[in-house]
Amino acid sequence: MNKLQLINWSEELDIGVLEIDLQHRRLVVLFNDLLDWMDTSSSLAGWENIVYQFQSYALYHFHTEEALANKYGYGKEDPKHALTHYDEHKAFIAHIREIQESLNAGENVTKLDVMTFIHGWLINHIGHDDMPLGNFICANRAAE
């Protein structure tokens, strides 16, 4: 029904920080659940619930990531990159909240567009944007 594929976790997506990698894996599972739901159900309530679960877990994950970044001084080392990284978190959550508000208002939300956004964001953010943070945290942990 859709053109997106499930995301299969690979070691290429590991950033080397166990707690973050485990959370990234959970986000991928939630994405795959959303994709399965999109293929098998048209229930608006179910769709809203899964989007809410994804948003809630993403907020939890971003808090963990930012707390570790702050603990090891990521913002002091590269303030511009750290602020850009945090802004990406905020923009992602803002976009997901807009989707939720549209769903709650009964507006027509194209599930494929939502899933394409989340898929692209996950792959790009984990595979590209989180790698420098992972390297930074690993280097600082090794120095402890």
N, C-alpha and C positions, 0 to 999 in steps of 0.2 A: 504494500500500500504506500509506503513512504520510500524516499530515495536515500535516506540516511542509513548507515550501518551502525550496529552496536559497536561500542568502543571496547576493544579487547586490550586489557592492560598489558603493557610490556615494560621491561626494565628500562627502556629508553625514557619512560615517563617518571621514573624514580629520580628524586632530587637529592637523595642521600640522607634525608632527615626522616627517621622512622615515623615519628608522629604525624608529620605532614604527608609523607607517602601513604600512610594508612588512611588518612582523611581524603586524600586525592582518590584513592581506590574506592572509597565509599561514595564520593561524588560521581564517579564513573558508574557505579552500580545504580545510583539513583537516576542518572541519565538513561541508562539502559532500561530501567523500570518505566520511565516516562515514555521511551520509545516503544516498548512493548504495549503499554497502555494505549498509546496513540493508534497502534495497529489493531487492537482487539476490542476497544470500547469507545463509545461516543458519549459516555456518561460525563456530564459537566462536573458533577460533584466529585467524581473520582479524579478527573483531570485537575480540578482546583486543589484537591488534597495532595496529590503528588507534587504539584508545583510548589505548594506551601512547604512540604517536607524538604524539597530541594533547596528552597530559599532559607529555611531554618538551619539546615545543615551547612549551607554555604556561609551563613553568618557566623556560626560556631567555628568553622574552619578558618575564616578570615581573622577572627579574634585570636585563634591559636597561632597562626602565621605571624601576625603583627606583634603579638606578645613575645614570641621568640626573636623576631627581628629587633625589637626594642631591647630585649635582654642582652643581646650580643652587640648592640650598638650599630646596627645596619644603617640607621638614619644618619649617624655621625660620619660613617665611612663614605657613604655616597648619598647625600641628602636628596639630590634631584631624583635619582633612580628610586629611592625609597618612597618619596612622595608620589611619584608617578605610579608606582606599584599599588600604594594604598588608594590612590584615586581610581585605579582600575577596579579595585574591590568595590568601592562606593558606586561606581557607574554600573557595575554588574548588578548589584543589589537594587539600585534604582530602576533599572530596566525590568528586572523580575517583578518588582513591586508594581510597576506600570502594567505589566501583563496581568498580575493578580487583580488589580483594580478594574481592568477591562473585563476580565472574566466575571468578577462580582457584579459589574454593571450590566452584564448580559450582552456586551458588545461582541462582535464577531472577531475572534482571535484565531488566526491561522496557526494551527498546531505545527505544521511543517516549518513555518517561519520561526516559531519559538524554539523548536528543536534544533534548527539549523544554527540559530544564534548561540544556544547553549553548547552545542557540539563544537562549533568553531572556537568559542571562548575557552572551553575546557582544554582542548588540544593546544591552542596557542598559549594560554596562560600557564598551564602546567609545563608544557614542553619547551617553552621559551622564557616567559617572564619569571617563573619561579626558580629556574636553574641558577641564576646568580645568587639569589637568596640562599638556596641550598648550599652552594659552594661556600658562601660566607659563613653560614652557621657551622658547617662541618669544619672549616678551618679554625674557627674560634673554639669549637669543642675540643679539637685536637690539641689546641694550645693550653687548655685547662689542666 
